[in-house]
Amino acid sequence: LMSLSPTSRGSARPRAAPPSALRAANGDGPGSGPAEIDGRVYTPLDRPLLAAVDAVSLVVFAAVGRSSHSPDGALDPGAVLVTALPFVVAWLSLSPLTGVYSPDDRDENFLSEVASKVAGGWAASVPVGIALR
């Protein structure tokens, strides 16, 4: 799906439709397969810095949780990694299905689109991470 958007000179140039429109136009709903934009599936390798920040954030979250649940507040790095690893694996491996690393449409509803991607990523990854753990 392409739409025409005016440029500063008054001519029209093609612009890719937002991800939700592409999925809807293809008859795909959430969770029905890889999130494709322009016929491409995006993985953590497409946005490595963002994927690294996500992985570190999950490890920090696990560290805070492990520390708050230990009797003396001590932090065991091995236990933190054992706790975080299933969730990191679930988040990164399900990202092609949830589209969390696909490009963002910065023209309209940017925050809404990002929040929707993250919520979908969490909804899929948390149960899988729990099952892996």
Residue, then its C-alpha position, 0 to 999 in steps of 0.5 A: l500500500m502506498s499513499l501520496s504525500p505532498t513534498s515542499r515543491g507541491s509534487a507528490r511522492p510515494r509514502a509507505a502506509p503505516p504498519s497497521a494498514l499493511r497488516a489490515a490490507n493483507g487480511d492479517g490480524p495481530g498474532s497471525g504471522p510475522a509483522e511485515i512492512d514493505g514485504r520485509v520482516y524486521t528483527p533485532l539485527d535491524r535495530p541492534l542498539l535498541a535491542a541491546v537497550d531492551a536486553v539490558s533493561l530486562v536484566v536490570f529489571a530482573a536484578v531489581g526483582r531478585s534483590s528485592h526478594s532476597p532475604d538480605g537484599a544481596l544480588d547474585p549475578g548468576a541468579v539474575l541471568v537465569t531469571a532474565l535470560p528466558f525473557v530476553v530470549a522470548w522478547l528477541s525471538l518474538s520480535p519479528l512477529t510483534g514488529v517491535y523493531s520495525p520502523d516507526d511512522r513518525d508522521e501520525n500517532f507516533l507515541s500510540e504506534v510505539a506503545s501499541k508495538v511495545a504492548g504487543g511485544w510484552a503480551a506475547s513475550v511475558p507468557v513465553g518467558i514464563a513458560l521458558r523459565 
